Structure formats: C-alpha cells, structure tokens
C-alpha cells in the first residue's frame, strides 16, 4: 500500500515539474530577441545604401496585452 502511494506521489510531482519547466524554458523578452538578432546580423551583413527612403511612420500607442498587465501588476 505504501509503495502504491509513493509511486502515485512521485508520478504527480514529476509531471508537475515537467509542466513548470516546459512553461519557463526559453522565455525571452522582445528586447533580448532584438538585441540578439541585431548582434548576429551586423556581423555578417554589410549596410545597404538607402534608396528613396519612406518617411517615418507616426507612432501609435499600443494597448497592453493581458499578459503585459499581469506582469506589470507583479512587478
């Protein structure tokens, strides 16, 4: 009986740990991704000369997502 309970508890614990690790692995911010992308891109590519550049777009305020709001509340 004790063996059965022990097996059940260890199975639940291992599945919960797997789920937690799956959620947290590889979670990066947009800023980190941009920095990483620009660092690798600048080494390999040469700057192209701008040909007839478009005017800058007007900035628009972005509405926070639900995840962003919850992160803001935690911080």
C-alpha positions in Angstrom: 0.0 0.0 0.0 2.8 2.4 0.9 4.5 1.6 -2.3 1.4 2.5 -4.3 1.1 5.8 -2.5 4.8 6.5 -3.0 4.5 5.8 -6.7 1.4 8.0 -7.1 3.1 10.9 -5.3 6.3 10.7 -7.3 4.3 10.5 -10.6 2.4 13.6 -9.7 5.5 15.5 -8.6 7.4 14.6 -11.8 4.5 15.6 -14.1 4.1 19.0 -12.3 7.9 19.6 -12.5 7.9 18.8 -16.2 5.0 21.2 -16.8 6.6 24.0 -14.9 9.9 23.6 -16.7 8.1 23.5 -20.1 6.5 26.8 -19.4 9.6 28.7 -18.2 12.1 27.4 -20.7 13.2 29.8 -23.4 11.1 32.7 -22.2 12.8 35.8 -23.5 11.6 39.4 -24.0 11.3 41.1 -27.3 14.1 43.4 -26.3 16.5 40.5 -25.8 15.5 38.9 -29.1 16.0 42.2 -31.0 19.5 42.6 -29.4 20.4 39.1 -30.3 19.2 39.4 -33.8 20.9 42.7 -34.4 24.2 41.5 -33.0 24.3 38.5 -35.3 23.0 40.4 -38.4 25.5 43.2 -38.1 28.5 40.9 -38.2 27.5 39.1 -41.3 25.8 41.7 -43.5 27.1 45.0 -44.9 25.0 48.1 -44.6 23.0 48.7 -47.8 22.7 52.2 -49.1 19.2 53.6 -48.6 17.4 54.1 -51.9 14.5 56.5 -51.7 13.6 56.0 -48.1 10.0 56.3 -47.0 9.1 58.9 -44.3 9.0 57.7 -40.8 5.6 56.4 -39.7 3.7 58.2 -37.0 3.9 56.4 -33.6 0.7 54.8 -32.3 0.2 53.9 -28.7 -0.1 50.2 -28.2 -2.7 48.7 -25.8 -1.2 46.4 -23.2 -2.0 42.7 -23.6 -3.4 40.7 -20.7 0.0 39.1 -20.1 1.7 42.5 -20.0 -0.8 43.8 -17.5 -0.4 40.9 -15.2 3.4 41.2 -15.4 3.1 44.9 -14.6 1.0 44.1 -11.5 3.5 41.5 -10.3 6.5 43.9 -10.6 
